[in-house]
Amino acid sequence: MVMRFYKDEWETFIEHCGFTDDEMEIIPYLRRGWACVDIAEELNISVSTLKRRRSRIGKKIVRYISSGK
């Protein structure tokens, strides 16, 4: 899943989606369009851990958008 949103959309998601500290750690990299492998290497975590966190971020965003807020 590619997460391309405008700056104000990201700020809204950050404010309302209840991201964990671990998820918040990767959001700046997602916002800049970094590849999973590069983010994982930068943060010294496994690619599978990164993908799991990215998936949770995506689910929270979808849940927020679906709620119509």
C-alpha positions in Angstrom: 0.0 0.0 0.0 1.4 3.4 -1.0 0.5 6.1 1.4 0.4 9.4 -0.5 -1.5 12.1 1.3 -1.2 15.8 1.6 0.5 17.4 4.6 -2.8 18.5 6.2 -4.2 15.0 5.7 -1.3 13.4 7.5 -1.6 15.9 10.3 -5.3 15.0 10.7 -4.5 11.3 10.7 -1.8 11.9 13.3 -4.2 13.8 15.5 -7.1 11.4 15.2 -5.9 7.9 14.5 -4.2 7.1 17.8 -0.9 5.9 16.3 1.5 4.2 18.7 5.0 5.5 19.3 6.4 2.8 17.1 4.0 3.7 14.3 4.8 7.4 14.7 8.5 6.6 14.3 7.9 5.4 10.7 5.4 8.0 9.6 7.9 10.7 8.6 9.6 8.2 6.3 6.3 7.1 4.7 5.4 10.7 4.2 8.7 11.2 2.2 8.0 8.0 0.1 10.9 5.9 1.4 11.0 2.2 0.5 10.3 -0.4 3.2 13.8 -1.8 3.0 15.3 1.7 3.4 13.1 2.6 6.4 13.8 -0.7 8.1 17.5 -0.2 7.7 17.4 3.4 8.9 15.4 2.4 12.0 17.3 -0.9 12.6 14.2 -3.0 12.5 13.3 -6.0 10.3 11.4 -5.5 7.1 8.6 -7.7 8.4 8.3 -5.6 11.6 8.1 -2.5 9.4 5.5 -4.0 7.1 3.4 -5.0 10.1 3.5 -1.5 11.5 2.8 0.1 8.2 -0.2 -2.2 7.8 -1.6 -1.1 11.2 -1.1 2.5 10.1 -3.1 1.9 7.0 -5.9 0.1 8.8 -6.2 3.0 11.3 -6.3 5.5 8.4 -9.0 3.5 6.6 -11.0 3.2 9.8 -10.8 6.9 10.4 -11.8 7.8 6.8 -14.6 5.2 6.8 -16.0 6.7 10.0 -16.8 9.9 8.0 -15.1 12.3 10.5 
